Amino acid sequence: MDNITIRDIKVFVTAPRGINLVIVKVETSEPELFGYGCATFTWRHKAVVTAIEEYLCPMLKEGAYTI
């Protein structure tokens, strides 16, 4: 079996009842293997989104991480 790697992280921002929530979808090298998680940091949702999209995702593009 080949090593499974993290291919991409997609960010979804929502605000049910006015509460900002950041949800992430972690995609792997296996098409049917992915996960969802909460990446919310109270009152800092924009910082979390920026950290993921501007720093973490480019690092993944350079070389996927092995799980």
Secondary structure, DSSP 8 states (H G I E B T S, - for coil): ----EEEEEEEEEE-GGG--EEEEEEEESSTT-EEEEE---TT-HHHHHHIIIIIIHHHHHHS-EE-
